[in-house]
């Protein structure tokens, strides 16, 4: 299974994925892939045609993660590509708070787009790939540990385990969406 990951293999979830999968990575810090650039998004989508699994982990501001997933999904549809496209969202995609912080709106857009593609996957015989939106809560990363030191957090490897499970499902099963959160008062053992 050939895996392509949009993300930095030296940080957070992408790093945990790099320890589990023999994957190729694309990010600003890994291979000069500025995936907030529309031309690089198109190049990434073209490159993705050579992979079985694409996982979008990159934190791309300005709705660029949604744009990247759209480029890949469109390319895969056009080429009748078989595979699995997984987009990492956030549990920030659900609540509505009075704020000017755009991150939750970006994740809501990504979630909505992935739902549209998943709907198309399940209703169109010409679409040959799976689409999953994975929405984890807080994860232990240096940035999250600094920002929210006391919040209950998932381990990045917990999310990797779920991705591994997704990839073991029968070809005819598409899991459109999953939300993961850490239960605070239960030990990790």
N, CA, C and O of each residue as an XYZ file, in Angstrom:
756
protein
N       0.860     -1.184      0.000
C       0.000      0.000      0.000
C       0.896      1.233      0.000
O       1.725      1.417      0.891
N       0.713      2.079     -1.022
C       1.483      3.316     -1.136
C       0.691      4.459     -0.506
O      -0.476      4.676     -0.833
N       1.349      5.194      0.412
C       0.691      6.250      1.182
C       1.392      7.578      0.937
O       2.620      7.666      0.971
N       0.596      8.603      0.691
C       1.080      9.977      0.547
C       0.409     10.819      1.611
O      -0.813     10.787      1.758
N       1.208     11.575      2.356
C       0.674     12.378      3.458
C       1.024     13.839      3.244
O       2.184     14.191      3.028
N       0.005     14.684      3.308
C       0.212     16.129      3.299
C       0.430     16.531      4.754
O      -0.522     16.644      5.527
N       1.683     16.742      5.115
C       2.016     17.065      6.495
C       3.505     16.921      6.733
O       4.219     16.319      5.931
N       3.966     17.477      7.836
C       5.373     17.491      8.206
C       5.702     16.247      9.029
O       5.204     16.109     10.146
N       6.529     15.337      8.503
C       6.814     14.091      9.201
C       7.634     14.271     10.480
O       7.971     13.292     11.145
N       7.947     15.499     10.818
C       8.722     15.763     12.033
C       7.874     16.382     13.124
O       8.409     16.862     14.124
N       6.529     16.382     12.948
C       5.681     17.054     13.924
C       4.336     16.347     14.076
O       3.719     15.947     13.089
N       3.896     16.200     15.308
C       2.535     15.798     15.639
C       2.058     14.516     14.992
O       2.766     13.509     14.973
N       0.849     14.567     14.462
C       0.218     13.391     13.885
C       0.985     12.879     12.666
O       1.122     11.668     12.491
N       1.481     13.770     11.833
C       2.260     13.335     10.662
C       3.503     12.570     11.109
O       3.902     11.602     10.462
N       4.105     12.990     12.190
C       5.265     12.279     12.721
C       4.867     10.873     13.181
O       5.568      9.904     12.892
N       3.756     10.764     13.888
C       3.276      9.446     14.327
C       2.942      8.566     13.125
O       3.208      7.365     13.148
N       2.367      9.145     12.086
C       2.075      8.392     10.863
C       3.357      7.923     10.188
O       3.404      6.826      9.631
N       4.398      8.753     10.237
C       5.669      8.386      9.607
C       6.307      7.190     10.295
O       7.068      6.451      9.670
N       6.009      6.993     11.558
C       6.563      5.858     12.294
C       5.779      4.571     12.011
O       6.281      3.478     12.272
N       4.576      4.683     11.489
C       3.728      3.522     11.228
C       3.711      3.126      9.755
O       3.671      1.940      9.428
N       3.741      4.114      8.871
C       3.633      3.855      7.440
C       4.930      4.243      6.728
O       5.577      5.227      7.088
N       5.289      3.479      5.744
C       6.387      3.845      4.860
C       5.773      4.767      3.806
O       5.421      4.330      2.710
N       5.653      6.039      4.153
C       4.896      6.988      3.338
C       5.810      8.057      2.747
O       6.932      8.270      3.207
N       5.303      8.711      1.731
C       5.924      9.920      1.210
C       5.169     11.104      1.794
O       3.968     11.021      2.051
N       5.881     12.201      2.000
C       5.303     13.375      2.635
C       5.448     14.597      1.755
O       6.384     14.704      0.963
N       4.513     15.514      1.902
C       4.565     16.790      1.199
C       4.196     17.888      2.186
O       3.093     17.896      2.733
N       5.125     18.817      2.412
C       4.863     19.985      3.261
C       5.907     21.045      2.927
O       6.867     20.776      2.205
N       5.717     22.235      3.451
C       6.690     23.311      3.218
C       8.081     22.893      3.689
O       9.085     23.219      3.056
N       8.129     22.172      4.800
C       9.420     21.790      5.378
C       9.927     20.450      4.849
O      11.014     20.008      5.223
N       9.156     19.807      3.989
C       9.566     18.495      3.484
C       9.306     18.436      1.974
O       8.206     18.093      1.539
N      10.306     18.766      1.201
C      10.179     18.679     -0.243
C       9.666     19.931     -0.906
O       9.238     19.878     -2.059
N       9.693     21.067     -0.217
C       9.294     22.341     -0.815
C       7.873     22.306     -1.388
O       7.633     22.772     -2.502
N       6.944     21.754     -0.620
C       5.546     21.694     -1.042
C       4.751     22.729     -0.252
O       4.247     22.420      0.828
N       4.631     23.931     -0.760
C       3.769     24.929     -0.116
C       2.345     24.652     -0.570
O       1.906     25.154     -1.604
N       1.628     23.855      0.203
C       0.299     23.401     -0.201
C      -0.789     24.458     -0.020
O      -1.968     24.180     -0.240
N      -0.400     25.665      0.379
C      -1.352     26.771      0.357
C      -1.346     27.454     -1.015
O      -2.152     28.348     -1.274
N      -0.443     27.031     -1.877
C      -0.321     27.543     -3.241
C      -1.159     26.666     -4.170
O      -0.993     25.447     -4.180
N      -2.052     27.268     -4.944
C      -2.972     26.491     -5.785
C      -2.239     25.643     -6.836
O      -2.700     24.551     -7.169
N      -1.123     26.122     -7.356
C      -0.363     25.323     -8.322
C       0.241     24.090     -7.660
O       0.255     23.009     -8.250
N       0.740     24.250     -6.438
C       1.294     23.108     -5.692
C       0.183     22.123     -5.323
O       0.414     20.915     -5.277
N      -1.024     22.637     -5.061
C      -2.155     21.754     -4.783
C      -2.463     20.892     -6.006
O      -2.726     19.696     -5.876
N      -2.431     21.491     -7.175
C      -2.670     20.749     -8.419
C      -1.569     19.705     -8.639
O      -1.854     18.574     -9.033
N      -0.312     20.086     -8.385
C       0.802     19.138     -8.511
C       0.632     17.976     -7.539
O       0.857     16.819     -7.894
N       0.235     18.295     -6.308
C       0.021     17.259     -5.296
C      -1.086     16.304     -5.745
O      -0.952     15.088     -5.613
N      -2.173     16.855     -6.271
C      -3.285     16.024     -6.748
C      -2.814     15.101     -7.870
O      -3.196     13.931     -7.909
N      -1.998     15.610     -8.769
C      -1.460     14.784     -9.849
C      -0.567     13.687     -9.279
O      -0.669     12.529     -9.684
N       0.297     14.044     -8.349
C       1.187     13.077     -7.702
C       0.374     12.007     -6.978
O       0.769     10.842     -6.955
N      -0.749     12.389     -6.390
C      -1.570     11.462     -5.589
C      -2.119     10.299     -6.416
O      -2.491      9.267     -5.858
N      -2.172     10.457     -7.729
C      -2.687      9.388     -8.591
C      -1.817      8.131     -8.537
O      -2.249      7.055     -8.952
N      -0.597      8.268     -8.028
C       0.321      7.136     -7.917
C       0.273      6.465     -6.545
O       1.126      5.633     -6.237
N      -0.709      6.814     -5.720
C      -0.786      6.305     -4.354
C      -2.143      5.651     -4.104
O      -3.135      5.966     -4.762
N      -2.163      4.740     -3.142
C      -3.401      4.064     -2.749
C      -4.158      4.847     -1.689
O      -5.388      4.819     -1.640
N      -3.410      5.549     -0.840
C      -3.988      6.282      0.284
C      -3.371      7.673      0.318
O      -2.156      7.828      0.199
N      -4.219      8.678      0.482
C      -3.750     10.045      0.701
C      -4.376     10.528      1.999
O      -5.588     10.440      2.195
N      -3.518     11.045      2.886
C      -3.982     11.553      4.173
C      -3.596     13.022      4.252
O      -2.417     13.366      4.167
N      -4.585     13.881      4.412
C      -4.354     15.314      4.528
C      -4.348     15.696      6.003
O      -5.392     15.760      6.651
N      -3.140     15.949      6.519
C      -2.956     16.298      7.927
C      -2.561     17.765      8.070
O      -2.769     18.358      9.128
N      -2.000     18.353      7.030
C      -1.442     19.709      7.091
C      -2.439     20.731      7.609
O      -3.616     20.725      7.248
N      -1.937     21.601      8.459
C      -2.733     22.747      8.904
C      -2.505     23.846      7.859
O      -1.483     24.532      7.879
N      -3.448     23.998      6.973
C      -3.336     24.960      5.880
C      -4.398     26.030      6.062
O      -5.588     25.764      5.892
N      -3.978     27.228      6.403
C      -4.921     28.311      6.655
C      -5.550     28.800      5.358
O      -5.101     28.448      4.268
N      -6.594     29.615      5.484
C      -7.250     30.210      4.316
C      -8.048     29.202      3.513
O      -8.144     29.319      2.292
N      -8.626     28.209      4.188
C      -9.452     27.175      3.561
C      -8.653     26.318      2.570
O      -9.239     25.646      1.722
N      -7.337     26.340      2.673
C      -6.503     25.609      1.720
C      -6.494     24.107      1.940
O      -6.204     23.364      1.003
N      -6.802     23.628      3.150
C      -6.912     22.183      3.307
C      -8.116     21.680      2.516
O      -8.039     20.639      1.863
N      -9.220     22.406      2.570
C     -10.402     22.048      1.779
C     -10.073     22.099      0.290
O     -10.455     21.205     -0.464
N      -9.365     23.146     -0.131
C      -8.979     23.270     -1.538
C      -8.095     22.103     -1.973
O      -8.253     21.577     -3.074
N      -7.162     21.699     -1.105
C      -6.281     20.577     -1.430
C      -7.068     19.281     -1.578
O      -6.865     18.533     -2.534
N      -7.968     19.015     -0.630
C      -8.797     17.801     -0.691
C      -9.670     17.832     -1.946
O      -9.867     16.802     -2.591
N     -10.187     18.999     -2.289
C     -10.992     19.128     -3.504
C     -10.166     18.801     -4.742
O     -10.642     18.092     -5.629
N      -8.941     19.304     -4.816
C      -8.081     19.015     -5.972
C      -7.843     17.514     -6.098
O      -7.922     16.964     -7.197
N      -7.549     16.844     -4.975
C      -7.290     15.410     -5.011
C      -8.561     14.657     -5.415
O      -8.523     13.808     -6.306
N      -9.680     14.967     -4.762
C     -10.938     14.268     -5.060
C     -11.341     14.457     -6.521
O     -11.772     13.505     -7.171
N     -11.209     15.654     -7.033
C     -11.559     15.932     -8.424
C     -10.657     15.145     -9.376
O     -11.128     14.571    -10.358
N      -9.370     15.125     -9.080
C      -8.426     14.377     -9.907
C      -8.732     12.879     -9.866
O      -8.692     12.205    -10.895
N      -9.034     12.366     -8.688
C      -9.347     10.944     -8.554
C     -10.633     10.589     -9.295
O     -10.712      9.538     -9.931
N     -11.651     11.468     -9.216
C     -12.906     11.204     -9.932
C     -12.664     11.183    -11.434
O     -13.110     10.278    -12.139
N     -11.954     12.191    -11.907
C     -11.677     12.318    -13.331
C     -10.929     11.094    -13.874
O     -11.161     10.668    -15.005
N     -10.036     10.540    -13.061
C      -9.198      9.418    -13.481
C      -9.723      8.059    -13.016
O      -9.055      7.036    -13.166
N     -10.949      8.067    -12.441
C     -11.558      6.827    -11.926
C     -10.580      6.057    -11.031
O     -10.447      4.836    -11.117
N      -9.908      6.817    -10.175
C      -8.882      6.292     -9.275
C      -9.506      5.521     -8.128
O     -10.478      5.975     -7.524
N      -8.951      4.361     -7.827
C      -9.333      3.622     -6.631
C      -8.370      4.013     -5.522
O      -7.192      4.260     -5.780
N      -8.859      4.069     -4.297
C      -8.002      4.412     -3.171
C      -8.820      4.914     -2.010
O     -10.036      4.731     -1.960
N      -8.141      5.549     -1.077
C      -8.792      6.075      0.118
C      -8.204      7.445      0.408
O      -6.994      7.589      0.578
N      -9.059      8.434      0.464
C      -8.690      9.815      0.780
C      -9.195     10.112      2.186
O     -10.392     10.020      2.461
N      -8.268     10.470      3.072
C      -8.606     10.753      4.472
C      -8.209     12.188      4.782
O      -7.064     12.585      4.562
N      -9.162     12.966      5.293
C      -8.906     14.354      5.663
C      -9.043     14.492      7.171
O     -10.052     14.087      7.748
N      -8.027     15.065      7.808
C      -8.050     15.278      9.244
C      -8.630     16.641      9.534
O      -8.085     17.675      9.148
N      -9.736     16.612     10.215
C     -10.373     17.849     10.628
C     -10.070     18.130     12.080
O      -8.934     17.990     12.532
N     -11.094     18.526     12.803
C     -10.932     18.886     14.207
C     -12.293     18.870     14.875
O     -13.314     19.095     14.226
N     -12.305     18.604     16.174
C     -13.573     18.684     16.902
C     -14.033     20.137     17.019
O     -15.139     20.398     17.494
N     -13.198     21.081     16.592
C     -13.609     22.490     16.545
C     -14.609     22.737     15.422
O     -15.118     23.850     15.285
N     -14.901     21.706     14.609
C     -15.826     21.867     13.491
C     -17.287     21.890     13.928
O     -18.158     22.213     13.120
N     -17.571     21.564     15.158
C     -18.955     21.415     15.600
C     -19.518     22.621     16.359
O     -20.561     23.145     15.969
N     -18.861     23.074     17.430
C     -19.481     24.148     18.212
C     -19.483     25.488     17.481
O     -18.666     25.744     16.596
N     -20.408     26.310     17.874
C     -20.464     27.677     17.360
C     -20.254     28.604     18.546
O     -21.015     28.579     19.513
N     -19.217     29.418     18.458
C     -18.887     30.354     19.532
C     -18.764     31.747     18.926
O     -18.419     31.897     17.753
N     -19.040     32.731     19.710
C     -18.851     34.106     19.267
C     -17.369     34.428     19.253
O     -16.789     34.733     20.295
N     -16.749     34.362     18.078
C     -15.319     34.598     17.969
C     -14.979     35.022     16.546
O     -15.746     34.788     15.611
N     -13.829     35.643     16.401
C     -13.348     35.979     15.063
C     -12.301     34.977     14.585
O     -11.726     35.141     13.509
N     -12.053     33.941     15.384
C     -11.084     32.902     15.021
C     -11.657     32.093     13.872
O     -12.730     31.507     14.018
N     -10.980     32.040     12.738
C     -11.513     31.427     11.527
C     -11.298     29.903     11.483
O     -11.944     29.225     10.685
N     -10.421     29.362     12.308
C     -10.113     27.926     12.286
C     -11.361     27.041     12.344
O     -11.476     26.126     11.528
N     -12.306     27.269     13.273
C     -13.501     26.415     13.283
C     -14.300     26.494     11.976
O     -14.841     25.485     11.523
N     -14.378     27.668     11.376
C     -15.098     27.806     10.099
C     -14.381     27.035      8.990
O     -15.026     26.440      8.127
N     -13.051     27.046      9.015
C     -12.288     26.289      8.015
C     -12.549     24.795      8.158
O     -12.716     24.091      7.162
N     -12.583     24.313      9.397
C     -12.820     22.882      9.621
C     -14.271     22.515      9.302
O     -14.534     21.404      8.840
N     -15.205     23.419      9.537
C     -16.600     23.164      9.145
C     -16.702     23.028      7.619
O     -17.420     22.166      7.111
N     -15.980     23.884      6.902
C     -15.981     23.813      5.431
C     -15.380     22.491      4.957
O     -15.911     21.859      4.044
N     -14.286     22.077      5.567
C     -13.656     20.808      5.200
C     -14.610     19.650      5.461
O     -14.764     18.761      4.625
N     -15.241     19.669      6.616
C     -16.197     18.605      6.968
C     -17.346     18.555      5.961
O     -17.716     17.479      5.491
N     -17.905     19.708      5.635
C     -19.026     19.765      4.685
C     -18.593     19.249      3.315
O     -19.331     18.501      2.674
N     -17.405     19.642      2.861
C     -16.936     19.173      1.559
C     -16.743     17.654      1.566
O     -17.156     16.969      0.630
N     -16.124     17.136      2.611
C     -15.899     15.687      2.707
C     -17.226     14.927      2.748
O     -17.328     13.836      2.186
N     -18.235     15.487      3.402
C     -19.562     14.852      3.415
C     -20.155     14.802      2.011
O     -20.753     13.800      1.619
N     -19.988     15.879      1.263
C     -20.481     15.906     -0.119
C     -19.820     14.805     -0.941
O     -20.494     14.072     -1.665
N     -18.491     14.692     -0.825
C     -17.763     13.676     -1.588
C     -18.194     12.283     -1.132
O     -18.405     11.400     -1.964
N     -18.327     12.077      0.176
C     -18.762     10.773      0.686
C     -20.137     10.406      0.153
O     -20.387      9.250     -0.188
N     -21.019     11.379      0.080
C     -22.354     11.139     -0.468
C     -22.263     10.711     -1.924
O     -22.974      9.807     -2.364
N     -21.390     11.364     -2.659
C     -21.200     11.022     -4.059
C     -20.596      9.620     -4.194
O     -20.982      8.857     -5.080
N     -19.651      9.286     -3.316
C     -19.026      7.955     -3.327
C     -20.085      6.868     -3.194
O     -20.038      5.851     -3.887
N     -21.036      7.093     -2.302
C     -22.035      6.052     -2.030
C     -23.184      6.039     -3.035
O     -24.043      5.159     -2.977
N     -23.210      7.000     -3.952
C     -24.341      7.040     -4.874
C     -23.935      7.097     -6.357
O     -24.788      7.267     -7.228
N     -22.649      6.956     -6.638
C     -22.175      7.095     -8.010
C     -21.257      5.930     -8.362
O     -20.177      5.794     -7.788
N     -21.675      5.106     -9.285
C     -20.887      3.927     -9.673
C     -19.541      4.281    -10.303
O     -18.633      3.450    -10.321
N     -19.403      5.495    -10.815
C     -18.150      5.893    -11.455
C     -17.071      6.289    -10.444
O     -15.894      6.363    -10.800
N     -17.454      6.544     -9.195
C     -16.477      6.932     -8.180
C     -15.944      5.661     -7.538
O     -16.712      4.845     -7.028
N     -14.639      5.498     -7.565
C     -14.007      4.249     -7.138
C     -13.226      4.379     -5.833
O     -12.615      3.407     -5.390
N     -13.230      5.547     -5.214
C     -12.420      5.725     -4.008
C     -13.293      5.983     -2.783
O     -14.476      6.305     -2.888
N     -12.664      5.829     -1.618
C     -13.333      6.098     -0.344
C     -12.935      7.489      0.140
O     -11.845      7.974     -0.161
N     -13.832      8.122      0.891
C     -13.584      9.449      1.456
C     -13.947      9.410      2.930
O     -15.088      9.113      3.284
N     -12.983      9.708      3.793
C     -13.242      9.738      5.237
C     -12.789     11.065      5.820
O     -11.685     11.539      5.553
N     -13.666     11.652      6.620
C     -13.330     12.841      7.404
C     -13.137     12.364      8.839
O     -14.050     11.798      9.440
N     -11.961     12.592      9.377
C     -11.625     12.170     10.733
C     -11.442     13.404     11.598
O     -10.608     14.264     11.316
N     -12.235     13.474     12.653
C     -12.287     14.662     13.496
C     -11.781     14.349     14.903
O     -12.570     13.978     15.773
N     -10.466     14.496     15.139
C      -9.955     14.237     16.485
C     -10.072     15.468     17.376
O     -10.012     16.607     16.914
N     -10.239     15.203     18.657
C     -10.180     16.290     19.634
C      -8.731     16.684     19.855
O      -7.875     16.412     19.012
N      -8.454     17.314     20.967
C      -7.084     17.734     21.278
C      -6.143     16.532     21.284
O      -6.476     15.460     21.789
N      -4.969     16.739     20.713
C      -3.933     15.710     20.709
C      -2.675     16.270     21.366
O      -2.421     17.474     21.328
N      -1.895     15.377     21.966
C      -0.607     15.785     22.530
C       0.337     16.170     21.396
O       0.856     15.312     20.682
N       0.545     17.451     21.245
C       1.574     17.989     20.359
C       2.202     19.139     21.136
O       1.565     19.671     22.045
N       3.421     19.540     20.814
C       4.031     20.646     21.552
C       3.149     21.901     21.595
O       3.034     22.552     22.633
N       2.535     22.226     20.465
C       1.697     23.430     20.403
C       0.454     23.295     21.293
O       0.123     24.213     22.044
N      -0.231     22.151     21.207
C      -1.434     21.941     22.022
C      -1.098     21.842     23.507
O      -1.852     22.337     24.345
N       0.029     21.205     23.843
C       0.426     21.087     25.242
C       0.718     22.455     25.838
O       0.441     22.694     27.014
N       1.274     23.351     25.036
C       1.549     24.707     25.501
C       0.260     25.528     25.590
O       0.041     26.248     26.564
N      -0.572     25.415     24.586
C      -1.809     26.207     24.507
C      -2.839     25.784     25.554
O      -3.507     26.624     26.156
N      -2.961     24.467     25.763
C      -3.987     23.929     26.668
C      -3.370     22.843     27.545
O      -3.662     21.660     27.365
N      -2.513     23.241     28.499
C      -1.753     22.248     29.256
C      -2.609     21.273     30.070
O      -2.199     20.132     30.283
N      -3.768     21.694     30.521
C      -4.575     20.834     31.393
C      -5.717     20.111     30.682
O      -6.436     19.329     31.305
N      -5.888     20.360     29.403
C      -6.990     19.729     28.670
C      -6.687     18.246     28.439
O      -5.539     17.878     28.187
N      -7.725     17.390     28.524
C      -7.494     15.982     28.187
C      -7.149     15.870     26.706
O      -7.780     16.503     25.859
N      -6.133     15.052     26.405
C      -5.665     14.958     25.012
C      -5.482     13.507     24.595
O      -5.096     12.652     25.392
N      -5.768     13.256     23.332
C      -5.466     11.980     22.715
C      -3.971     11.909     22.422
O      -3.319     12.936     22.237
N      -3.447     10.720     22.381
C      -2.088     10.522     21.881
C      -2.196     10.469     20.348
O      -3.186      9.974     19.810
N      -1.199     10.966     19.669
C      -1.212     10.896     18.200
C      -1.335      9.445     17.737
O      -1.980      9.172     16.724
N      -0.722      8.516     18.467
C      -0.812      7.102     18.088
C      -2.227      6.550     18.204
O      -2.559      5.575     17.531
N      -3.069      7.154     19.048
C      -4.478      6.745     19.111
C      -5.150      7.007     17.765
O      -5.914      6.176     17.271
N      -4.864      8.152     17.184
C      -5.445      8.523     15.891
C      -4.852      7.654     14.782
O      -5.566      7.254     13.863
N      -3.562      7.362     14.860
C      -2.932      6.471     13.883
C      -3.614      5.109     13.907
O      -3.853      4.519     12.853
N      -3.931      4.602     15.102
C      -4.615      3.304     15.214
C      -5.969      3.316     14.514
O      -6.354      2.338     13.874
N      -6.680      4.419     14.637
C      -7.981      4.539     13.965
C      -7.783      4.566     12.446
O      -8.560      3.955     11.713
N      -6.761      5.261     11.975
C      -6.485      5.298     10.536
C      -6.130      3.899     10.036
O      -6.588      3.483      8.972
N      -5.324      3.183     10.795
C      -5.003      1.796     10.413
C      -6.279      0.964     10.312
O      -6.443      0.186      9.371
N      -7.175      1.124     11.271
C      -8.447      0.387     11.269
C      -9.278      0.758     10.036
O      -9.857     -0.114      9.388
N      -9.333      2.044      9.719
C     -10.071      2.484      8.523
C      -9.566      1.767      7.277
O     -10.351      1.367      6.417
N      -8.261      1.612      7.190
C      -7.654      1.038      5.996
C      -7.825     -0.478      5.907
O      -7.503     -1.078      4.881
N      -8.324     -1.096      6.966
C      -8.552     -2.547      6.939
C      -9.995     -2.904      6.603
O     -10.331     -4.085      6.527
N     -10.837     -1.926      6.404
C     -12.245     -2.204      6.120
C     -12.408     -2.757      4.705
O     -11.616     -2.443      3.816
N     -13.442     -3.586      4.497
C     -13.669     -4.125      3.152
C     -13.820     -3.005      2.121
O     -14.263     -1.904      2.449
N     -13.452     -3.293      0.891
C     -13.482     -2.290     -0.174
C     -14.863     -1.647     -0.340
O     -14.959     -0.476     -0.707
N     -15.917     -2.397     -0.074
C     -17.268     -1.859     -0.269
C     -17.768     -1.022      0.917
O     -18.875     -0.485      0.862
N     -16.972     -0.903      1.986
C     -17.380     -0.126      3.162
C     -16.663      1.218      3.153
O     -15.434      1.278      3.196
N     -17.435      2.285      3.098
C     -16.883      3.635      3.203
C     -17.327      4.234      4.530
O     -18.522      4.414      4.765
N     -16.387      4.537      5.381
C     -16.697      5.200      6.649
C     -16.525      6.690      6.390
O     -15.407      7.190      6.265
N     -17.647      7.383      6.312
C     -17.636      8.786      5.901
C     -17.025      9.717      6.937
O     -16.315     10.662      6.594
N     -17.305      9.442      8.210
C     -16.901     10.405      9.232
C     -16.743      9.715     10.578
O     -17.532      8.842     10.941
N     -15.713     10.119     11.313
C     -15.488      9.657     12.680
C     -15.031     10.831     13.522
O     -14.273     11.684     13.061
N     -15.497     10.868     14.756
C     -15.078     11.892     15.712
C     -14.446     11.184     16.907
O     -15.024     10.238     17.443
N     -13.275     11.629     17.325
C     -12.548     11.026     18.442
C     -12.294     12.057     19.523
O     -11.906     13.188     19.228
N     -12.508     11.681     20.762
C     -12.191     12.550     21.894
C     -11.587     11.724     23.013
O     -11.797     10.513     23.081
N     -10.854     12.358     23.870
C     -10.231     11.715     25.025
C     -11.196     11.770     26.196
O     -11.700     12.838     26.545
N     -11.452     10.617     26.804
C     -12.251     10.574     28.033
C     -11.309     10.944     29.166
O     -10.314     10.251     29.377
N     -11.588     12.017     29.905
C     -10.594     12.557     30.840
C     -10.266     11.682     32.059
O      -9.120     11.695     32.509
N     -11.197     10.945     32.595
C     -10.946     10.260     33.867
C     -10.678      8.770     33.725
O     -10.869      8.011     34.675
N     -10.241      8.352     32.560
C      -9.905      6.949     32.351
C      -8.421      6.883     31.989
O      -7.951      7.595     31.101
N      -7.698      6.021     32.691
C      -6.253      5.940     32.460
C      -5.953      5.342     31.093
O      -6.788      4.659     30.501
N      -4.749      5.610     30.604
C      -4.332      5.160     29.283
C      -3.883      3.714     29.285
O      -3.636      3.163     28.212
N      -3.767      3.080     30.422
C      -3.218      1.714     30.463
C      -4.164      0.674     29.920
O      -3.831     -0.510     29.895
